[in-house]
């Protein structure tokens, strides 16, 4: 039996990135960790046991180290921490100024996995590169929800002009791996408002 679930979110950092909080009767997890999320969790009096990362671009992991340290949370991601994946090196080159994300430890690598358990829920994993080489989505079939990271947005998809990006790869991955989900599946993206699979199948110009 699926534990009762409540989903809320925080939006922060210069890229206005969404960090998601999932609370069930058996545990509490976070999906991504934008700048300011640790303080938001503290203000709510919430402790998370697991941090799921949809990918490691800097705006999604700026508070990952703080949450890992202060909450004792295990961090799950497709790949080990990498300054190439966080785009720190690219930003330093582009701006000519030092840029650092506090390094964190990935406790459980998801490469090659098709599911993971967290907060009493089995999450189906789909590796969908194209925005970032390590992009992964988390789907709970019972609740009909999908944490899409920067793979799929309301009316758009993730940008593909970063290192390792590929428009063809991203569009193909979304069509083959996500559009087969039920229309009513709620999509919680890394930026912008919530949407549904049905709405994106019908209206997303990148997927038509």
C-alpha atoms as one frame of an Amber mdcrd trajectory, in Angstrom:
protein
   0.000   0.000   0.000   1.386   3.406  -0.977   1.963   5.779   1.960   0.057
   9.076   1.948   2.036  11.614  -0.068   2.270  15.403   0.013   4.336  17.329
  -2.562   5.447  20.940  -2.133   8.159  23.029  -3.734  10.647  25.853  -3.301
  11.919  28.061  -6.130  15.236  29.840  -5.704  18.648  30.817  -7.041  19.465
  33.054  -9.959  17.970  30.544 -12.421  14.695  30.317 -10.449  15.061  26.575
 -10.021  12.435  24.339  -8.452  13.366  22.085  -5.556  10.692  19.570  -4.576
   9.766  18.172  -1.174   7.972  14.825  -0.929   6.534  13.862   2.449   4.941
  10.469   3.088   3.900   8.612   6.194   7.145   6.651   6.022   9.706   9.294
   5.095  10.637  12.654   3.588  12.785  13.264   0.522  13.868  16.196  -1.614
  14.284  16.304  -5.378  17.063  18.733  -6.354  18.578  21.394  -4.124  18.610
  24.933  -5.533  20.199  27.808  -3.651  18.165  28.654  -0.551  16.400  25.318
  -0.256  18.247  24.300   2.907  17.040  27.466   4.660  13.513  26.835   3.354
  13.540  23.309   4.774  14.863  24.638   8.089  12.088  27.219   8.222   9.515
  24.472   7.744  11.107  22.321  10.415  11.600  19.500   7.909  14.425  16.961
   7.794  14.943  14.927   4.623  16.514  11.494   4.581  17.192  11.303   0.847
  18.089  13.843  -1.835  17.365  12.742  -5.405  19.190  14.711  -8.096  17.691
  14.967 -11.573  21.100  16.189 -12.801  24.071  18.109 -11.462  23.887  21.499
 -13.182  24.907  24.080 -10.583  21.451  25.584 -10.099  20.037  22.202  -9.056
  22.769  21.287  -6.552  23.916  24.513  -4.872  22.438  23.435  -1.523  23.155
  19.711  -1.918  26.225  19.770   0.340  24.375  21.704   3.065  21.409  19.319
   3.006  23.721  16.319   3.055  25.670  17.732   5.989  22.822  19.183   8.079
  20.211  16.475   7.430  22.476  13.457   7.118  20.668  12.857   3.831  21.914
  10.264   1.386  22.408  11.735  -2.084  21.368   9.731  -5.135  22.405  10.719
  -8.660  23.202   9.086 -11.969  26.904   9.962 -11.729  29.490  10.947  -9.140
  29.966  14.642  -8.332  31.770  16.365 -11.190  32.739  19.997 -11.800  32.127
  19.349 -15.496  28.559  18.245 -14.810  27.878  21.178 -12.460  29.081  23.585
 -15.216  31.377  25.322 -12.718  34.303  25.201 -15.146  32.177  26.524 -18.012
  30.880  29.407 -15.899  34.400  30.346 -14.798  35.539  30.464 -18.420  32.468
  32.413 -19.527  32.605  35.016 -16.735  36.307  35.119 -16.001  35.455  34.831
 -12.313  35.758  31.954  -9.842  32.556  29.952  -9.362  32.190  27.131  -6.897
  29.494  24.709  -5.853  30.224  23.142  -2.475  31.221  19.586  -3.324  28.996
  16.778  -2.096  29.237  13.006  -1.992  26.960  10.894  -4.170  26.117   8.004
  -1.853  24.280   5.892  -4.402  24.903   5.893  -8.140  21.857   5.316 -10.326
  23.644   4.472 -13.568  22.036   1.374 -15.070  19.208   1.303 -12.516  15.538
   1.243 -13.475  14.069   1.992 -10.050  14.956   3.153  -6.563  13.110   3.144
  -3.236  12.838   6.324  -1.170  10.285   7.382   1.475   8.506   4.073   1.076
   7.910   4.711  -2.625   9.301   2.885  -5.649  10.468   5.452  -8.195  10.880
   4.441 -11.817  14.021   5.923 -13.362  14.545   7.034 -16.949  17.939   8.252
 -18.121  17.233  10.954 -20.720  20.393  12.815 -21.803  20.428  15.760 -24.169
  20.146  18.612 -21.683  22.836  17.134 -19.458  24.568  13.762 -19.852  23.366
  12.709 -16.379  19.697  13.775 -16.627  17.297  11.311 -15.013  13.558  11.474
 -14.278  11.731   9.962 -11.284   8.232   8.548 -11.836   5.769   7.255  -9.244
   3.133   5.327 -11.158   0.786   4.893  -8.185   0.559   8.634  -7.561   0.772
   9.577 -11.232   3.624  12.052 -10.761   6.885  12.644 -12.588   9.859  14.721
 -11.469  11.264  15.776 -14.819  14.204  18.015 -13.928  15.188  20.018 -17.005
  14.099  17.322 -19.460  10.502  18.503 -19.917   8.803  21.814 -19.093   5.347
  23.265 -19.647   5.446  24.045 -23.362   9.175  23.466 -23.735  12.163  21.202
 -23.108  15.603  21.758 -21.622  18.205  23.781 -23.485  20.769  21.720 -25.361
  23.637  24.177 -25.879  25.637  23.062 -22.829  28.546  20.574 -23.103  27.177
  17.128 -23.895  23.859  18.573 -25.087  21.873  17.163 -27.994  18.455  18.309
 -29.206  17.938  15.071 -31.136  18.822  12.944 -28.132  16.605  14.919 -25.758
  13.520  15.003 -27.993  13.843  11.299 -28.808  14.204  10.434 -25.128  11.143
  12.438 -24.103   8.992  10.979 -26.883  10.086   7.389 -26.333  10.279   7.317
 -22.541   7.820   9.912 -21.211   5.005  10.423 -23.702   3.939   6.806 -23.198
   2.883   7.691 -19.634  -0.829   8.304 -18.933  -2.141  11.712 -19.994  -3.074
  12.601 -16.413   0.494  12.150 -15.139   1.483  15.343 -13.329   4.872  16.686
 -14.397   6.919  18.582 -11.811   9.728  20.327 -13.751  12.997  21.913 -12.724
  11.776  25.361 -13.802   8.360  26.886 -14.285   4.868  25.594 -13.538   3.508
  22.098 -13.214   2.049  20.479 -16.327   0.765  17.065 -17.466   1.927  14.505
 -19.985  -1.325  14.920 -21.913  -0.910  18.676 -22.195   2.652  18.329 -23.464
   1.735  15.593 -25.931  -0.926  17.843 -27.432   0.691  21.273 -27.227   4.462
  21.155 -26.755   5.932  22.524 -30.020   9.170  20.563 -29.561   7.314  17.254
 -29.460   4.787  17.653 -32.265
